[in-house]
Amino acid sequence: MHINEIFYSLQGEGFLAGLPSVFVRVAGCPLRCRWCDTKYAWDKEAGRQNSTDEIAWTVQQWPCKYVVITGGEPMVDSDLPQLVRELKAAGKHITIETAGIAYIPDMPCDLMSISPKLSNSVPDDAKLAAIHKNSKLDIAVLGELIDNHNYQLKFVVDSVNDLSEIQELLDKIGNIDTEKVMLMPQAATRDELLTKSPMVADLCKQTGFAFSQRIQVLLWNNERGT
Ligand code: SF4
């Protein structure tokens, strides 16, 4: 697998926010979102080739139960199930963070953390925007992920206008447990996070969706490795 980085920090987002976790960042993502905060992991070449055994060994250097496999987009890597099996055998709790663009059957993870991308993520570059639009949403794939996993759905919110798109998408997917839906502010910096959080908090109060904090932005201003 092409691995961009492995590091120990706190889970910053979602229902497991605050738990000390080892992060495994898989290199490569086709989406190129406008506000992506891990652009350094977009290309496969941004990662070093590692066997699943090597990755599992590195992860176990920290005395930590929680492992977050993130990216990039880990669900497009065919070796991912093998890595998850090895980490499960070592007693780890595995979260996979994905944009929800690919489904792999028999993935024994504990939490599928799905962050479907909205129109606020379309890249500025026209060529990249076309690729992004074609691959950012697959309702059938989202349905498979939700039907077959313990999941959470996290939406990155840039403005109040995003709410109608979120609700339309949830209707299209159907069968969603709304208690598993979270909204989080689009924010690359601590200042941006603090500015946008009240708007997102109001949307949460209005809809009943949960607010997802972003501890890595709040505490460390999104510094790499946090
Ligand atoms: S899907 Fe995630 S990793 Fe890929 S470009 Fe978008 S924000 Fe970045």
Residues whose N, C-alpha, C, O or C-beta is under 5 A from the ligand:
A	BS01	SF4	C29 L31 R32 C33 C36 G71 G72 E73 A99
